[in-house]
Amino acid sequence: LFCQFNNVTINIEYNENDSDYNTKRNIIDRFDEQIKEYFLLNNFCQEFDFIEVDIKINLIIESINIISNNTGTTNQIISHLLISNNKDLYYFDKGVVFEYSKNKALTYNPYHLKGLETIFDYYAFLFIGYELDTWGYNLGNKYINRAYEISSELGYNSNWETRKKEAQNILDNTRLREARFHYYKYFDIINSEEYYKNPSAYNQQIIETIEQLYNNLFDIYETLGYDKNTLKFIDSVSDKIAYIFNELKMDNALQFLAEFDIENKKTYTQFLDE
């Protein structure tokens, strides 16, 4: 069975101030393994078998309480969730509440919108869609839209409303999606066998690709200002993008990034000061 997530890191922390810490900690003894298996053993994207997405999850559990439900009793977990693709997507969800029974496997059913699995499905689709965008322009539409649809159907609380806005922001910011595509297209070119055989034949294509990347970023700044998702992307590739702009003698682009991406200003100005 093919899986889109090839590097899954799970860390679970539990509030040590809980008076019944040892007993309740035992409830989630294998929970990290179950979460890891959920991403490794389920196929979230059947059309494409070439993507490999990293995912890192830090689940901070504040409390575990026994509650009654339709089948008897279960554990209600109140937690915070930090989730990332180890690149340019990372989110912190506060007040994540879900039910969990010890050793009960997490079940993948994208049409059953309930529980912690649905939150994981939302981020799985979002991360897959964002990754597909790097392989083809807007190639990830279907999966980002799927994340948006899940959050729309569950938009009755603040967490799901926030997730809905995030998916909508990604869909709306077409310039960023295009910029990311051109960035990765550059590496597709220079890592190709044809490029190694005749690098000079690709000079013009490389210049046009990187100029389009710069134009996309500049347009975002002109229309959206200091857009957080754009800055996340730039931050994740700042060293490489600075090197590329310098190699192509695009001092105007380096100067622009020094003003736009203030956190990494030294990365860009080191080339301008040479």
C-alpha positions as CSV (number, residue, x, y, z in Angstrom):
1,L,0.0,0.0,0.0
2,F,1.5,3.3,-1.1
3,C,1.5,6.2,1.4
4,Q,2.2,9.9,0.8
5,F,3.8,10.4,4.2
6,N,7.3,8.9,4.4
7,N,8.7,10.7,7.4
8,V,6.3,10.9,10.3
9,T,7.5,12.2,13.7
10,I,5.1,12.2,16.7
11,N,5.8,13.6,20.1
12,I,3.2,13.5,22.9
13,E,3.5,15.5,26.1
14,Y,1.2,15.2,29.0
15,N,0.6,17.7,31.8
16,E,2.8,16.4,34.7
17,N,0.8,18.5,37.2
18,D,-2.2,16.2,36.8
19,S,-2.8,14.7,40.2
20,D,-3.4,11.3,38.6
21,Y,-0.6,11.6,36.1
22,N,0.8,8.0,36.1
23,T,-2.6,6.4,35.6
24,K,-3.7,8.7,32.9
25,R,-0.3,8.6,31.2
26,N,-0.9,4.9,30.8
27,I,-4.1,5.5,28.8
28,I,-2.1,7.1,26.0
29,D,0.8,4.6,26.2
30,R,0.8,3.7,22.5
31,F,-1.0,6.7,21.1
32,D,2.0,8.1,19.3
33,E,2.5,4.8,17.4
34,Q,-1.2,4.8,16.5
35,I,-1.0,8.3,15.1
36,K,2.2,7.4,13.1
37,E,0.5,4.3,11.7
38,Y,-2.5,6.4,10.7
39,F,-0.4,8.5,8.3
40,L,1.9,5.7,7.2
41,L,-0.7,3.0,6.5
42,N,-3.5,5.0,4.8
43,N,-3.6,6.2,1.2
44,F,-4.9,9.8,1.2
45,C,-4.1,10.5,-2.5
46,Q,-4.7,7.7,-4.9
47,E,-4.0,9.5,-8.2
48,F,-0.3,10.4,-7.5
49,D,2.2,7.9,-6.3
50,F,5.3,10.0,-6.6
51,I,5.0,12.5,-3.7
52,E,6.7,12.1,-0.3
53,V,5.6,14.4,2.4
54,D,7.1,14.9,5.9
55,I,4.9,15.4,8.8
56,K,5.8,16.4,12.4
57,I,3.2,16.4,15.1
58,N,3.5,17.6,18.7
59,L,0.4,16.8,20.8
60,I,0.4,18.6,24.1
61,I,-2.2,17.0,26.4
62,E,-3.6,19.2,29.2
63,S,-6.1,16.8,30.7
64,I,-7.8,13.4,30.3
65,N,-11.3,12.9,31.7
66,I,-13.6,10.0,31.8
67,I,-17.0,10.8,30.2
68,S,-20.1,8.9,29.2
69,N,-21.2,8.3,25.5
70,N,-23.6,6.2,23.5
71,T,-21.5,3.0,24.0
72,G,-20.6,3.5,27.7
73,T,-17.6,5.5,28.9
74,T,-14.5,6.8,27.1
75,N,-11.7,9.3,27.7
76,Q,-12.1,12.9,26.7
77,I,-8.7,14.5,25.9
78,I,-8.2,18.2,25.9
79,S,-5.0,19.2,24.1
80,H,-3.0,21.6,21.8
81,L,-1.7,20.5,18.5
82,L,1.4,21.7,16.6
83,I,1.7,20.2,13.1
84,S,4.1,20.9,10.3
85,N,5.4,19.6,7.0
86,N,9.0,20.4,8.1
87,K,9.1,23.1,5.3
88,D,6.7,26.1,4.9
89,L,3.5,24.9,6.5
90,Y,3.1,24.8,10.3
91,Y,0.1,25.4,12.5
92,F,-0.8,25.5,16.2
93,D,-4.3,24.5,17.2
94,K,-5.4,25.4,20.7
95,G,-8.1,23.6,22.6
96,V,-8.3,20.4,20.5
97,V,-10.9,18.2,22.2
98,F,-11.5,14.5,21.2
99,E,-12.5,11.1,22.5
100,Y,-10.0,8.3,22.8
101,S,-10.1,4.7,24.1
102,K,-6.8,3.0,24.9
103,N,-5.5,0.8,22.1
104,K,-8.4,1.6,19.8
105,A,-7.0,2.1,16.3
106,L,-7.6,5.3,14.5
107,T,-9.8,4.6,11.5
108,Y,-9.5,6.4,8.1
109,N,-12.9,7.3,6.7
110,P,-12.8,10.7,4.9
111,Y,-16.6,10.7,4.7
112,H,-17.1,10.4,8.4
113,L,-16.3,13.8,9.8
114,K,-15.8,13.2,13.4
115,G,-13.0,13.0,15.9
116,L,-9.2,13.4,15.8
117,E,-9.0,11.6,12.5
118,T,-10.9,14.3,10.7
119,I,-8.4,16.9,12.0
120,F,-5.6,14.7,10.7
121,D,-7.4,14.2,7.4
122,Y,-7.7,18.0,7.0
123,Y,-4.0,18.5,7.4
124,A,-3.1,15.5,5.3
125,F,-5.1,16.8,2.4
126,L,-3.8,20.4,2.9
127,F,-0.1,19.2,3.0
128,I,-0.6,16.9,0.0
129,G,-2.2,19.6,-2.1
130,Y,0.6,22.1,-1.2
131,E,3.2,19.4,-2.2
132,L,1.4,18.7,-5.5
133,D,1.6,22.4,-6.3
134,T,5.3,22.1,-6.5
135,W,5.0,19.4,-9.2
136,G,2.5,21.2,-11.4
137,Y,0.9,24.6,-11.4
138,N,-2.3,24.3,-9.2
139,L,-1.9,20.6,-9.3
140,G,-3.0,20.4,-5.7
141,N,-6.4,22.1,-6.2
142,K,-8.4,19.0,-5.5
143,Y,-6.8,18.3,-2.2
144,I,-6.7,21.8,-0.9
145,N,-10.3,22.1,-1.8
146,R,-11.0,18.8,0.0
147,A,-9.4,20.3,3.2
148,Y,-11.6,23.4,2.7
149,E,-14.7,21.3,2.3
150,I,-14.0,19.4,5.5
151,S,-13.5,22.6,7.4
152,S,-16.7,24.2,5.9
153,E,-18.8,21.2,7.0
154,L,-17.5,21.4,10.5
155,G,-17.2,25.2,10.7
156,Y,-19.3,25.4,13.9
157,N,-16.4,26.2,16.2
158,S,-13.5,28.6,16.2
159,N,-10.9,25.9,15.4
160,W,-12.6,24.7,12.3
161,E,-13.4,28.3,11.3
162,T,-9.7,29.1,11.5
163,R,-8.8,26.0,9.5
164,K,-11.4,27.0,6.9
165,K,-9.8,30.5,6.5
166,E,-6.4,28.9,6.2
167,A,-7.4,26.7,3.3
168,Q,-9.3,29.6,1.7
169,N,-6.2,31.8,2.0
170,I,-4.1,29.2,0.2
171,L,-6.6,28.8,-2.6
172,D,-6.9,32.6,-3.0
173,N,-3.2,33.3,-3.0
174,T,-2.6,32.1,-6.6
175,R,0.6,34.2,-6.9
176,L,2.2,32.3,-4.0
177,R,1.2,28.9,-5.4
178,E,2.7,30.0,-8.7
179,A,5.9,31.3,-7.0
180,R,6.4,28.0,-5.3
181,F,5.9,26.1,-8.6
182,H,8.5,28.2,-10.3
183,Y,11.0,27.8,-7.4
184,Y,10.8,24.0,-7.6
185,K,10.7,24.1,-11.4
186,Y,14.2,25.7,-11.3
187,F,15.5,22.7,-9.4
188,D,13.8,20.3,-11.8
189,I,15.7,21.9,-14.6
190,I,19.1,22.0,-13.1
191,N,18.8,18.4,-11.7
192,S,17.7,17.0,-15.1
193,E,19.9,14.7,-17.2
194,E,19.4,17.0,-20.2
195,Y,20.7,20.0,-18.2
196,Y,23.9,18.1,-17.3
197,K,24.5,17.3,-21.0
198,N,24.1,20.9,-22.2
199,P,23.6,23.5,-19.4
200,S,23.9,26.5,-21.7
201,A,20.8,25.4,-23.6
202,Y,18.7,26.1,-20.5
203,N,20.1,29.5,-19.6
204,Q,17.1,31.4,-21.0
205,Q,14.5,29.1,-19.4
206,I,16.2,29.4,-16.0
207,I,16.3,33.2,-16.3
208,E,12.6,33.3,-17.2
209,T,11.6,30.9,-14.4
210,I,13.4,32.8,-11.7
211,E,12.2,36.2,-13.0
212,Q,8.7,34.9,-12.8
213,L,9.3,33.7,-9.3
214,Y,10.5,37.2,-8.4
215,N,7.6,38.9,-10.1
216,N,5.2,36.6,-8.2
217,L,6.7,37.6,-4.9
218,F,6.8,41.3,-5.7
219,D,3.1,41.2,-6.8
220,I,2.2,39.5,-3.5
221,Y,3.9,42.3,-1.6
222,E,2.2,45.0,-3.7
223,T,-1.3,43.5,-3.2
224,L,-1.2,41.7,0.2
225,G,1.8,43.2,2.0
226,Y,3.6,41.0,4.5
227,D,1.5,37.9,3.8
228,K,2.3,35.3,6.4
229,N,2.2,32.3,4.1
230,T,4.5,33.9,1.6
231,L,6.9,34.8,4.4
232,K,6.8,31.2,5.7
233,F,7.7,30.0,2.2
234,I,10.5,32.5,1.7
235,D,11.9,31.8,5.2
236,S,12.0,28.0,4.5
237,V,14.2,28.6,1.3
238,S,15.9,31.9,2.1
239,D,19.5,30.5,1.7
240,K,18.8,28.9,-1.6
241,I,16.8,31.7,-3.1
242,A,19.4,34.2,-2.1
243,Y,22.1,32.1,-3.8
244,I,20.0,31.8,-7.0
245,F,19.3,35.5,-7.2
246,N,23.0,36.2,-6.7
247,E,24.0,33.7,-9.3
248,L,21.7,35.4,-11.8
249,K,23.0,38.9,-10.7
250,M,19.5,39.9,-9.7
251,D,20.5,42.6,-7.1
252,N,17.1,44.2,-7.3
253,A,15.5,40.9,-6.2
254,L,18.0,40.6,-3.3
255,Q,17.3,44.2,-2.2
256,F,13.5,43.5,-2.4
257,L,13.8,40.4,-0.2
258,A,16.0,42.2,2.3
259,E,13.1,44.6,2.8
260,F,10.3,42.1,2.5
261,D,11.7,39.2,4.6
262,I,13.2,41.2,7.4
263,E,13.9,38.1,9.6
264,N,16.5,36.9,7.0
265,K,17.8,40.3,5.9
266,K,21.5,39.3,6.5
267,T,21.1,36.3,4.2
268,Y,20.4,38.7,1.3
269,T,22.6,41.7,2.2
270,Q,25.7,39.5,2.4
271,F,25.5,39.2,-1.4
272,L,24.8,42.9,-1.9
273,D,27.8,43.8,0.3
274,E,30.2,41.8,-1.8
